[in-house]
Amino acid sequence: MNSHVLTATTREQGDGFKIAAEPRITAPRGFTAGGINCGIRRSRLDLGIVACTVPATAAAVYTTNAFQAAPLKVTQASLAIEGKLQALVVNSGVANACTGEKGEQDARAIQNEAAELLGIPPHYVGVGSTGVIGERLPVAKMVNGLRTLAPRLAPEGAEQFCEAILTTDTVTKKVQVTVTVDGCEVHIAGAAKGSGMIKPNMATMLSFITTDAVIPQSELEQLLRKTTDDTYNMITVDGDTSTNDTVTVLASGLAEHRSLHEGHPDWLAFAAAFHYVNEQLAQAIARDGEGATKLVEVNVCGAHTVADARRVAKTIVGSSLVKTAVFGADVNWGRVICAIGYAGASFDATQVDIAIGGVPVVQHSVAVDTLEADVRAAMQREKVVIDVDLHSGDVGATAWGCDLTYDYVRINASYRT
């Protein structure tokens, strides 16, 4: 299994945090992990655990799909008790969605078994599933897997966890940074899965963030929700929103600095590092869209409101015609301006500028004299950047997606078979 590793070496960021060359979700103090094949899938790892040595402050956000899967309901109920989790159990291959009360009973059975094996209360165990909708969990297989996996959890099990949560993903997705709080090194790490059924808000994606920061649950939840709006809620692959999507963050507090809050002198540095981790995971999901060959980034500026900027950016990146043009490196900016026009934002339709790969193609809503070869070259890169200036205000937003290829149809035409 390949990995989406963000850097070749650890490097300092301009806003004060360091990026790890070999990311591990277990890098923050107190965390262990592991993954195993329990028989849900033929040979690939399909059951993973992330655990903490102490009850961790926890927060989560969930899919907006009306058909929320059973594991989401069970985890939400658990979090509501104390706002803490000490373990996350995640399976791939079966979504346990649209399975009714029996599906919730299955999720609770897994939760209870993991809790007994780890010696913690059941409500300290969060559960997550991803895979085929409508199928129930093979509880017996998973229980046997948990009994094998729980004693093996270790900091070195991070990569196995990353692999165990994948479905049609072609790479594992992970990132880790270090930021200084009160003179202490604080680690923030994350692992995610997501490749198809990706659309705000959120996507067929699971994302798990760990940190050893000391932070109250209310501040952690508020930070997560704000960050999600700017990251996971700004990606799309195919316009479908799934039933199982979750972003969960656990904070062990083992860095033992003063508690973080918005008035803390290092709050902005921590928030920037936290945002970076989630933004990179969101981009990795978009980059690994089913059958994708290119990452598409759309930057909108000059909007009257943030909502308008987000609406335009997401409409462009979600347009099937824009996505197919990117796949074929077809210099057809008309698809971009068309998407802007039906996005439902407020702007002056005579003042829009568009550039592709830094090459201007439209100024004041009229084509400019540009060498088509320059634009085509920009569209042949692994990352295609589209910049839009609405000239109607002073706010902006960025969205990410991917091209639409023949392979997307091939993969999804036989997803169950």
C-alpha positions in Angstrom: 0.0 0.0 0.0 1.4 3.4 -1.0 1.3 6.3 1.4 0.5 10.0 0.7 3.5 11.4 2.6 3.5 15.2 2.6 7.3 15.9 2.9 10.6 14.2 2.3 12.1 15.7 5.4 10.9 17.4 8.5 10.8 21.2 7.9 9.9 24.4 9.7 6.7 26.1 8.6 6.5 29.9 8.4 3.8 30.0 11.0 5.7 28.1 13.6 5.1 24.4 13.3 7.1 21.5 12.0 5.9 18.8 9.6 7.0 15.2 10.2 8.6 13.3 7.4 7.2 10.0 8.6 3.7 10.8 10.0 2.2 8.6 12.7 -1.2 8.9 14.3 0.5 7.5 17.4 3.1 10.3 17.6 1.2 12.3 20.3 1.9 11.2 23.8 -0.3 8.3 25.1 -1.5 6.8 21.8 -1.1 3.3 20.3 -2.7 1.7 17.3 -2.9 -1.4 15.1 -4.7 -3.1 12.3 -5.6 -6.6 11.3 -7.5 -8.7 8.7 -10.5 -10.1 10.6 -12.2 -11.7 7.6 -14.5 -8.9 6.4 -12.3 -8.6 3.3 -10.3 -11.3 1.5 -6.8 -10.3 2.4 -6.5 -6.5 3.1 -6.5 -5.2 6.6 -10.1 -4.4 7.6 -10.2 -3.7 11.4 -8.2 -1.0 13.2 -7.9 0.5 16.7 -6.5 3.7 18.0 -6.2 3.8 21.8 -5.0 6.2 24.5 -3.5 5.4 27.9 -5.9 8.0 29.5 -9.4 9.1 28.8 -9.0 11.8 26.1 -11.0 14.9 25.6 -12.9 14.3 22.4 -15.0 16.0 19.7 -16.5 14.9 16.5 -18.5 16.1 13.5 -20.7 13.9 11.4 -22.3 13.5 7.9 -25.2 15.7 7.0 -26.8 12.7 5.2 -30.3 12.0 6.7 -29.4 8.3 6.9 -26.7 8.4 9.5 -25.1 5.0 9.9 -25.3 3.0 13.2 -21.7 3.7 14.4 -22.3 7.4 14.2 -25.3 7.1 16.5 -23.5 5.0 19.0 -20.4 7.2 19.1 -22.5 10.4 19.4 -24.4 8.8 22.4 -21.1 7.9 24.0 -19.5 11.3 23.5 -22.6 13.0 25.1 -21.9 11.3 28.4 -18.6 12.9 29.3 -17.1 14.3 26.2 -14.3 11.8 26.4 -13.1 8.8 24.4 -10.2 6.4 25.0 -10.3 4.2 21.9 -11.6 4.2 18.4 -12.5 0.9 16.6 -12.9 1.2 12.9 -13.7 -1.4 10.2 -13.7 -1.3 6.4 -15.7 -3.3 3.9 -19.1 -3.0 5.6 -20.7 0.4 6.4 -23.3 -0.8 8.9 -25.7 1.8 7.4 -29.4 1.4 6.9 -29.3 -1.6 9.1 -31.9 -0.5 11.6 -31.9 -1.3 15.3 -30.0 -4.5 14.7 -27.2 -2.5 13.1 -27.0 -0.3 16.3 -27.0 -3.5 18.4 -24.0 -4.8 16.3 -22.1 -1.5 16.8 -22.7 -1.7 20.5 -21.6 -5.3 20.6 -18.3 -4.2 19.1 -18.0 -1.3 21.4 -18.6 -3.5 24.5 -16.1 -6.1 23.4 -13.4 -3.6 22.8 -14.1 -1.9 26.1 -13.8 -5.2 28.0 -10.5 -6.1 26.2 -9.0 -2.6 26.8 -10.3 -2.4 30.4 -12.3 0.8 29.9 -16.0 1.8 30.1 -18.0 1.1 27.0 -18.8 4.8 26.5 -15.1 5.5 26.2 -15.0 3.5 22.9 -16.0 5.2 19.6 -16.9 3.1 16.6 -16.6 3.8 12.9 -17.4 1.8 9.7 -16.9 2.3 6.0 -17.9 0.1 3.1 -21.0 -1.2 1.5 -24.3 0.3 2.7 -27.1 -2.0 3.8 -24.9 -4.9 5.0 -24.6 -5.8 8.7 -21.3 -6.2 10.6 -19.9 -9.7 10.8 -19.8 -9.4 14.6 -18.3 -12.8 15.3 -15.4 -12.2 12.9 -14.8 -8.7 14.3 -14.9 -10.0 17.9 -12.2 -12.6 17.1 -10.2 -9.9 15.4 -10.5 -7.6 18.4 -9.2 -10.3 20.7 -6.2 -10.8 18.5 -5.6 -7.1 17.9 -6.1 -5.5 21.3 -3.0 -7.0 22.9 -0.8 -6.0 20.0 -1.6 -2.3 20.0 1.6 -0.2 20.0 3.0 3.1 18.7 4.4 1.2 15.8 0.9 0.0 14.7 0.1 3.4 13.1 0.6 2.3 9.5 -1.5 -0.8 10.0 -4.4 1.3 11.3 -4.1 3.6 8.3 -4.4 0.6 5.9 -7.2 -1.0 7.8 -9.6 1.9 7.3 -9.2 2.1 3.5 -11.8 1.0 0.9 -11.2 2.1 -2.8 -8.4 4.4 -1.7 -5.1 3.8 -3.5 -2.9 5.4 -0.8 -2.9 5.8 3.0 -3.5 9.4 4.1 -1.6 10.7 7.1 0.1 13.9 8.4 1.8 15.0 11.6 3.1 18.3 12.9 4.7 19.6 16.1 3.9 23.0 17.5 5.2 24.8 20.7 2.8 25.6 23.5 4.2 27.1 26.7 7.6 26.0 25.7 6.4 22.4 25.3 6.4 20.3 22.1 2.8 19.5 21.2 2.1 16.9 18.6 -1.0 16.8 16.3 -1.4 13.9 13.9 -4.1 12.5 11.7 -5.1 9.6 9.4 -8.0 9.6 7.0 -9.7 7.5 4.3 -11.8 8.7 1.4 -11.9 8.3 -2.3 -15.4 8.1 -3.6 -18.8 9.5 -2.7 -17.0 12.7 -1.7 -18.9 15.9 -1.5 -19.5 18.5 1.2 -20.8 18.4 3.7 -18.8 16.1 4.4 -17.9 13.1 2.2 -17.4 9.4 2.2 -14.5 9.9 4.5 -13.3 9.1 7.9 -10.7 11.3 9.6 -9.1 10.7 12.9 -7.0 13.3 14.7 -4.8 12.8 17.8 -3.0 15.3 19.9 -1.4 15.5 23.3 -2.5 19.1 23.8 -4.4 20.2 26.9 -7.6 21.7 25.7 -11.2 21.8 27.1 -13.9 19.9 25.2 -15.8 23.0 24.3 -12.8 24.7 22.8 -11.8 21.5 21.0 -15.3 21.1 19.5 -15.5 24.7 18.4 -12.1 24.5 16.7 -13.0 21.3 15.0 -16.2 22.7 13.6 -14.6 25.8 12.3 -11.7 23.8 10.8 -14.1 21.4 9.1 -16.0 24.2 7.4 -12.7 25.3 5.8 -11.3 21.9 4.9 -13.4 18.8 4.7 -16.5 20.8 3.8 -14.6 22.3 0.8 -13.8 19.1 -1.1 -15.7 17.1 -3.6 -15.0 14.2 -6.0 -18.4 13.1 -7.4 -21.2 15.0 -5.8 -22.4 12.2 -3.5 -22.6 12.6 0.3 -22.3 9.4 2.3 -23.9 8.0 5.4 -20.9 7.3 7.5 -18.7 10.4 7.4 -17.0 11.4 10.6 -14.1 13.5 11.8 -13.0 12.6 15.3 -10.3 14.3 17.4 -8.8 12.9 20.7 -6.7 15.1 23.0 -4.8 13.2 25.6 -3.6 16.3 27.5 -0.3 14.5 28.3 1.8 17.5 27.0 0.9 19.0 30.4 1.0 22.7 29.4 -1.5 25.3 30.5 -4.9 24.7 29.1 -5.5 26.1 25.6 -8.2 28.6 24.9 -8.6 31.6 22.6 -6.9 33.9 25.1 -3.8 31.7 25.4 -0.7 33.3 23.8 -0.1 30.1 21.7 -3.7 29.5 20.7 -3.2 30.9 17.2 -0.1 28.8 16.6 -2.0 25.6 17.8 -5.1 26.5 15.7 -2.9 27.0 12.6 -1.2 23.7 13.1 -4.5 21.9 13.7 -5.9 23.5 10.6 -2.9 22.4 8.5 -3.3 18.8 9.5 -7.0 18.7 8.5 -6.4 20.7 5.3 -3.7 18.3 4.2 -5.9 15.3 4.9 -8.8 16.9 3.0 -6.5 17.6 0.0 -5.2 14.0 0.1 -8.8 12.7 0.0 -9.6 14.9 -3.1 -6.3 14.0 -4.7 -7.1 10.3 -4.3 -10.6 10.5 -5.8 -11.7 7.3 -7.5 -9.9 7.1 -10.8 -8.4 10.6 -10.4 -5.2 11.7 -12.1 -5.2 15.3 -11.0 -5.9 17.4 -7.9 -8.0 20.5 -8.7 -7.7 23.6 -6.5 -10.2 26.5 -7.0 -9.3 29.8 -5.3 -12.1 32.4 -5.2 -11.4 36.0 -4.0 -13.3 39.3 -4.3 -16.5 37.8 -3.0 -19.1 39.8 -1.1 -19.5 37.1 1.6 -17.7 34.0 2.7 -20.8 32.0 1.8 -20.7 33.4 -1.8 -17.0 32.5 -2.1 -17.5 29.0 -0.8 -20.5 28.5 -3.1 -18.6 29.5 -6.2 -15.5 27.5 -5.4 -17.4 24.4 -4.6 -19.6 24.7 -7.7 -16.6 25.0 -10.0 -14.7 22.1 -8.4 -17.9 20.0 -8.4 -18.8 20.6 -12.1 -18.6 17.4 -14.1 -17.8 19.4 -17.2 -15.0 21.3 -15.5 -13.7 18.0 -14.1 -13.7 16.3 -17.5 -12.0 19.3 -19.1 -9.3 19.0 -16.5 -8.9 15.3 -17.3 -8.4 16.0 -21.0 -6.4 19.3 -20.5 -9.1 20.9 -22.6 -8.7 24.7 -22.5 -12.4 25.3 -22.2 -12.7 28.1 -19.6 -16.4 28.5 -20.7 -17.2 25.6 -18.4 -15.6 27.5 -15.4 -17.5 30.7 -16.0 -20.7 28.8 -16.6 -20.3 27.1 -13.2 -19.8 30.5 -11.6 -22.9 31.8 -13.2 -25.2 29.1 -11.8 -23.5 28.9 -8.3 -26.1 31.2 -6.8 -23.7 33.8 -5.6 -24.1 37.6 -5.7 -21.5 39.4 -8.0 -21.2 41.7 -11.0 -21.3 39.4 -14.1 -19.3 42.0 -16.1 -16.3 42.0 -13.7 -15.1 38.4 -13.3 -11.5 37.4 -13.8 -10.3 33.8 -14.3 -6.8 32.3 -14.5 -5.8 28.7 -15.0 -2.4 27.7 -13.7 -1.6 31.3 -13.2 -2.3 32.1 -16.8 -5.1 34.7 -17.3 -7.9 33.5 -19.6 -10.7 35.9 -18.7 -10.7 39.5 -17.6 -13.8 41.5 -16.9 -15.8 38.5 -18.1 -14.3 38.6 -21.5 -11.6 36.3 -23.1 -8.1 37.6 -23.1 -5.5 36.9 -25.7 -3.6 34.0 -24.2 -1.5 31.3 -25.8 -3.6 28.1 -25.5 -0.4 26.0 -25.2 0.5 27.8 -22.0 -2.9 27.0 -20.4 -2.9 23.4 -21.7 0.6 22.9 -20.1 -0.8 24.2 -16.8 -3.7 21.8 -17.1 -1.4 18.8 -17.6 0.2 19.2 -14.2 -0.7 16.9 -11.3 -2.3 19.9 -9.5 -4.4 22.2 -11.6 -5.1 25.6 -10.0 -8.1 27.8 -11.1 -8.2 31.3 -9.7 -11.4 33.4 -9.8 -11.7 37.1 -8.8 -15.3 38.2 -8.5 -14.4 41.8 -7.9 -17.4 42.2 -5.6 -15.9 42.2 -2.1 -12.9 41.4 0.0 -13.3 37.7 1.1 -12.4 34.4 -0.5 -12.5 30.6 -0.1 -10.7 27.6 -1.5 -12.1 24.2 -2.6 -10.5 21.0 -3.8 -11.5 18.2 -6.0 -10.2 16.1 -8.8 -10.7 15.3 -12.5 -13.3 12.8 -13.7 -11.9 9.9 -15.6 -12.9 6.7 -17.3 -11.7 4.8 -14.3 -14.3 6.4 -12.0 -17.0 4.7 -14.0 -15.2 1.4 -14.0 -14.6 1.4 -10.2 -18.2 2.3 -9.3 -19.9 0.1 -11.9 -18.6 -2.9 -9.9 -18.2 -1.6 -6.4 -20.1 -4.5 -4.7 -18.9 -7.2 -7.1 
